[in-house]
Amino acid sequence: MPINIQYIVGLYLRLSKDDDQAEESVSIGTQRSILIDYCLRMGYTIYKIYVDDGYSGMNFNRPAFQEMLEDIHAGRINMVITKDLSRLGRDYIMTGYYSEIYFPSVGVRYVALADDF
């Protein structure tokens, strides 16, 4: 018998000054719209939208990212969604740690929409 999981979602948005210069950059507003639309289609409950605007993806001590981790520890969210993996971070070792090790170890599902991850 399938188990229905009620996902309480944290949407994480990030854009650094360097990303803003990139050809494929996506603004915070566009990220927000894409992620909210996805949650509405899937029937997910959004707990909070975490935004680190102007912060490098090489540093994981970003204020909203740390706040999201606190909410994970407190059991407030059990799913994190980003537009793509680079929004989570640009340090691929740490990004891999969070997506492949940390999130699963604390029972959090991670989705990177554009990357089908």
N, C-alpha and C positions, 0 to 999 in steps of 0.2 A: 504494500500500500504506500503510495507516494506521500511524502511529508511536505506540507505547504509551509514555506518559510515566509514570514512577514518581514520584508526588508525595510529598515529604517536607514535612509540614505544621507550620507554627507557628500555634497558635491564640492569638489576641489578645483578651483580655478587659479591659474598663475600666468603672469605675463611679466617678463623682465624687460629692461630697456633694450637688451641685446635681441630678445625675441621680437620686439616691436620693429626692429630694423630688418628682420628676416623676411624674405619674399612670401613665405607661407604662414606668416604669423596670423593668429586669430585673436581678436580683441576680447577683453573680459566680457563685454556685453554679448558678443556672439557665442562665446563658450557657454555663458549662462543660459542663453536661449536654447541652444542645442541640447544641453543636459536636462533642462526642465522639460522640454518637449519629450525627450526620451522617457523620463520618469513618468510623465502623464500617460504616455502610450503603454508603458509596462505596468502601471498601477502601483508604483512605488511611492512610499511616503517620504518626503524630503524633510529631514530634521533641520538641516542648516546648510547654508552655502558659505564655504570658506574661501576667502579671496586674498591672495598674496599678489598685489599689483605692484610691479616694479622690483621684485625680488628675483635674484638669480636662481636658476634651477640647480646650480652646483652646490648650494648650501641648503641643508635640510633644517636649519634652525630658523626657518621662516615663521613669523608669528601665527598666521592662520593654520599652517601645517601643524605646528605644535599644539594649537588649540584643538585641532581635529584629533590628534593623538590622545589628548586628555579626554575628549568625548568618547573615543573608542575604549579607553581604559575604564571609563565610568559606565560603559554599557549603553550609551545613548544611541550609537549607530552600529550597524552590522554590515554595512556596504558602503564602499567609497567608489565614486565614479569621477573620472576625468575625461576630457575630450580625447586625449591621447597620452601615451607614456611620457612624452617630453613635458607635459604639464605637471606630472608628478615630480619629475626631476630630470636633470641633464647629466648627473653623475650616474652612469649606467650601472656601476657596482651597487651603489646605495639604492637606486631605483629598483634594481633586481632584488635586493634584500627585502625592501618593503613589499613589492608585488608578489614575490615567490616564497618568502619565508615569514616575514612579520605578520602580514595580514592573515594568511591562513592559520598561523599559530594562535591568533587571538579570535578566530572565528569570524573574520571579516572577509566578505567577498569583494574583490576588486575588479572593476570594469574600466578599460580604456576603449571608449567607443570607436574612434577612428581606426584603431589598430586591431579590432576584433579580438581583444585580449580580455 
